[in-house]
Amino acid sequence: MAEKIKIAAAALIAVAGLWGFYAIADQASIVRLGVLVGAFALAAGVMWFTTAGRDFAVFSRESWDEAKRVVWPSRKETLQTTGIVFAFVFVMAMMLWMIDAGLLWVTQRLLGQGG
């Protein structure tokens, strides 16, 4: 039950920060942004003391470590793949255009509208 109360408190703090950002519209943008960021930071701090918050932190850390292990393609591989995709899209566009033009021609002949 305490976990749910902490999560609800964090959500309320975040919503209050968002409300505060719009409620003080006559203030300088830096003040409004400070209220928003401060409330979100406070909400994150409250979430840190929940099991869900700690699990999320562990998940985020593991995701970051996993992203470091990914073998990213080289610039040459990326450009080649992009070129193949563009060529495929161009060929498909031309094929669909020809099918469309052919169906238009057939439809016009059937309806007696073409030259």
Summary of the structure (lengths in Angstrom):
residues: 115
radius of gyration: 28.3
end to end distance: 78.7
largest distance: 79.6
contacts: 252
relative contact order: 0.07
helix: 85%
strand: 0%
